[in-house]
Amino acid sequence: MMCKFWLLAVFALCFSGCATNFSSSSPKQEGSALELDGNWLIENINGAGVIDKSHLTAMISGNTISGRAGCNNFTGQISRTIDKISIRKLALTRKMCSPALMAQEQRLIGALESANKLEISKDKPWVWFLSKNQTTSLKLVKINDGNITKPAASNNTLRAVDLNTKNKQDDKSSEHHVFHCATLGRIEMRFLGPETILLTLPEESVILQRDRSASGARYKSESNSENDSESFSFWNKGHEATLLLKNTTYSCTH
């Protein structure tokens, strides 16, 4: 009788150990380690790539999400658990753009509002926001020091590029500069490529393209005209810079 008792005890101990190992190796547990806070590029809406150079972005900080929807800026509240997500109280600026950009913007906002499930890649800085029935989806690629995301010219999508594999002419893409702008505060400028920068402002992030017609290193938002109330431009003059943000000019120092 005692022998049977010890056999049952050993069997239970082995079974418990196997169950523990299975739980710790769950893909969901491994994937949940990716931090959502930070800057993201949205490269896919409902299974389709985004319009070339529309540069859809999202910046997540705590329970706040903001970014550029291609035409307008948006902001809202975000909450998450391990694999669930909720985005509420979205607000947008009111600016008209081309019909194609406006249609894409509506799809983006609809996918954000219906986001319910969070899926995270195990080995890449990618996340997917899915609706409850998975009829809408967003794919986001994180921007960080090791993997910079830049526009792909061939297929209207975005791809992650390892800085260590870029050629020498793109070495400047690792540069990161901090400026302090009067009344606005701290802003950060990071090169995504030789002609593209990511400008991180106190409340949002924006991607700007080099303006070849301007003298010096001047960058501006491609979809906006100079007199547009939602326009952005950044003129880097070494240790000084000028930022035009929504018809307000700021003097900045490095």
Stockholm file with secondary structure:
# STOCKHOLM 1.0

chainA/1-254         MMCKFWLLAVFALCFSGCATNFSSSSPKQEGSALELDGNWLIENINGAGVIDKSHLTAMISGNTISGRAGCNNFTGQISRTIDKISIRKLALTRKMCSPALMAQEQRLIGALESANKLEISKDKPWVWFLSKNQTTSLKLVKINDGNITKPAASNNTLRAVDLNTKNKQDDKSSEHHVFHCATLGRIEMRFLGPETILLTLPEESVILQRDRSASGARYKSESNSENDSESFSFWNKGHEATLLLKNTTYSCTH
#=GR chainA/1-254 SS CHHHHHHHHHHHHHHHHHHHHHHHTCHHHHHTTSCCCEEEEEEEETTEECCTTCCCEEEEETTEEEEECSSSEEEEEEEECSSBEEEEEEEECCCCCCHHHHHHHHHHHHHHHTEEEEEECSSSSEEEEEETTSSSEEEEEEECSSEEEEECTTTSCEEEEEGGGSCGGGGGGGCEEEEEETTTEEEEEEEEETTEEEEECSSCEEEEEECTTSSSEEEECTTSCTTCTTCEEEEECSSEEEEEETTEEEEEEC
#=GC SS_cons         CHHHHHHHHHHHHHHHHHHHHHHHTCHHHHHTTSCCCEEEEEEEETTEECCTTCCCEEEEETTEEEEECSSSEEEEEEEECSSBEEEEEEEECCCCCCHHHHHHHHHHHHHHHTEEEEEECSSSSEEEEEETTSSSEEEEEEECSSEEEEECTTTSCEEEEEGGGSCGGGGGGGCEEEEEETTTEEEEEEEEETTEEEEECSSCEEEEEECTTSSSEEEECTTSCTTCTTCEEEEECSSEEEEEETTEEEEEEC
//
